[in-house]
């Protein structure tokens, strides 16, 4: 079973063990001191003798390689600046599902629509919804109402007046 802790914490423990290897301490002593199994300490000692301090350092997990190359990502970013109709879709807005279909058609790479949002964020896009406003909207009238009528509605209750709702007294 793997020891609990982050790769950085586990690396720190192995590097402490390396210092103790240099002091020629026994594996049992090091294991007890660091609260690890003595088999782990013996494996670390072998790795330390073979590869030095670099053999005990944490190795990052790179993960899978990107399915879209950097040039393809840039091309996708440029494509998304056009409307979906430009690429044969009958929608007016890009959705992750549409973008996944576009990637499949153009680059022959299949992405799940849920992952497309992560991909878009990585190339500099953010989720946005269009601001929908009525064409009849009159901004001047709205601003006038906000400045004249809204403050009158917010006037505070006069001191000493009672609430119209009955309340219980504290016991």
PyMOL commands that set and color helices and strands:
alter all, ss='L'
color gray80, all
select helices_A, chain A and resi 7-22+27-34+38-56+70-79+84-87+96-107+113-122+139-153
alter helices_A, ss='H'
color red, helices_A
deselect
rebuild
show_as cartoon
